[in-house]
Amino acid sequence: MNVLRRVLRWFFGFVVVGLAAASMWFWFTPVGINNYVNKITIQLALGSPQALTQVGIIDDTLLDFHSGKLDDQTIEHEKKMLARLRDARAGLDDYGPEGLQGQELLTWKITAWFLDDLIRQGEFEHSGYRVNQISGVTVDTPQFLTDGHVIKSPRSARRYLSRLTEFGRVLREAKVRVEDDRANGVVPPDFVISQTLLGMRSFIEGGAEKNALVTTLPEKLAKVDGLDEAERAEIVTKARELVQREVIPGYQAMIALFEDMQRTANHDAGIWRLPQGEAIYAAALKSSTTTE
């Protein structure tokens, strides 16, 4: 028995040392450009629960800490992520381009361009219409919840309900950002507002009972093992209550804000009309075409 204990202590000691060495090699002081790029990719992904879900690997596993959450829409989070990007870009210079060649040099150049581009565009706090007819939380989040969040177990079904609650927070945070944009001279043109209002009104028309966040659930739950009929009905009922309590009021508040903006909006569509419009256009042009 004493021999066995000594062997086990030696074995676990070896494992601990190995894990410590591996963490230093990959995480704390990554060896090589490829390990560094992997590290910063993970760091940036950890800031987005929705991105982690879209990767589709760790949802509903022991590593799943995120699938009941939605992305943070606050300016504080945006600044935090921008700081991470700047740190990642500064660290990249420790790995090149001097001394690199071939594929590693190409990896460094692509990563440098990608980070520089994100930082350049992220420095404009009021650079566009964050809620509009084709993108933004009122369009992207419902699509993510119905198509991106896979319900394959009782746990993932409960996490879906958590995300419905989170959707209310997301809408409130996005509304604050739209109001801040407006205060800083960024208001969508009238035709964008009209189409955005059309989409938001259509989404909540018919109430929670007919909302896609509820009506798509029964078919998904029918394929989940471990849920009986009563449990499935309870989840659908809870989803309906959450949509009614969290989601629909969030859309109604956003609709009221856009109706108010519509009263004074004009028909000018060019980005030149925005504060810093010329610089925003230059950054967007460089991002899309590499043109200076």
Residue pairs with C-beta under 8 A, 6 or more apart in sequence:
25 31
25 35
26 35
26 38
26 39
27 39
30 36
30 38
30 39
32 95
32 104
33 95
33 96
33 100
33 104
33 107
33 108
33 111
34 104
34 107
36 91
36 92
36 94
36 95
37 107
37 111
40 88
40 91
40 92
43 84
43 88
44 81
44 84
44 85
44 88
45 51
45 52
45 55
46 52
47 72
47 77
47 80
47 81
47 84
48 71
49 66
49 67
49 69
49 70
49 71
50 70
50 71
50 144
50 148
51 71
52 58
52 59
52 66
52 67
53 59
53 66
53 67
53 144
53 148
53 149
54 144
54 148
56 150
58 64
59 66
59 67
59 150
59 156
60 67
60 150
60 152
60 153
60 155
60 156
60 159
64 159
67 149
67 156
67 159
67 163
68 158
68 159
68 162
68 163
68 166
69 162
69 163
69 166
70 141
70 144
70 163
70 166
70 167
70 169
70 170
71 170
72 173
73 137
73 170
73 173
73 174
73 177
74 173
74 176
74 177
75 125
75 177
75 180
78 122
78 125
81 122
82 119
82 122
82 123
85 115
85 118
85 119
85 122
86 119
88 115
89 112
89 115
89 116
89 119
92 108
92 111
92 112
92 115
95 108
96 104
96 105
96 108
97 105
97 108
97 109
97 112
100 108
117 286
117 287
120 283
120 286
120 287
121 127
121 283
121 284
121 287
124 276
124 279
124 280
124 283
125 184
126 180
126 181
126 184
126 185
126 186
126 274
126 275
126 276
127 186
127 274
127 276
127 280
128 186
128 271
128 280
129 136
129 181
129 186
129 188
129 192
130 136
130 137
130 174
130 177
130 178
130 181
131 137
131 138
131 174
131 178
131 196
131 254
131 258
132 139
132 188
132 192
132 195
132 196
133 139
133 192
133 195
133 196
133 198
133 199
136 174
137 170
137 171
137 174
138 171
138 174
138 196
138 199
138 200
138 203
138 251
138 254
139 199
141 167
141 170
142 203
142 212
142 213
145 160
145 163
145 164
145 167
145 213
146 212
146 213
146 216
149 156
149 159
149 160
149 163
150 156
151 157
151 160
151 217
151 220
151 221
151 224
152 223
152 224
153 224
153 225
153 226
154 224
154 226
154 227
154 231
157 221
157 224
157 227
157 235
158 235
160 217
160 239
161 235
161 238
161 239
161 242
164 213
164 239
164 242
164 243
164 246
164 247
165 242
165 246
167 213
167 246
167 247
167 250
168 242
168 245
168 246
168 247
168 249
168 250
170 250
171 247
171 250
171 251
171 253
171 254
172 250
172 253
174 254
175 250
175 253
175 254
175 257
178 254
178 257
179 257
181 187
182 261
184 275
185 274
185 275
186 274
186 275
187 261
187 264
187 265
188 196
188 261
188 265
189 265
189 266
189 267
189 268
189 269
190 262
190 265
190 266
190 267
191 267
191 269
192 269
193 258
193 261
193 262
193 265
194 262
196 258
197 255
197 258
197 259
197 262
200 251
200 254
200 255
200 258
201 255
203 211
203 212
203 251
204 211
204 247
204 248
204 251
204 252
207 244
207 248
208 214
208 240
208 241
208 243
208 244
208 247
208 248
209 240
211 243
211 247
211 248
213 239
213 243
213 247
214 236
214 239
214 240
214 243
217 235
217 236
217 239
218 232
218 236
221 227
221 232
221 235
221 236
222 232
224 232
227 235
270 277
271 277
271 280
271 281
271 284
272 278
272 281
274 280
285 291
286 292
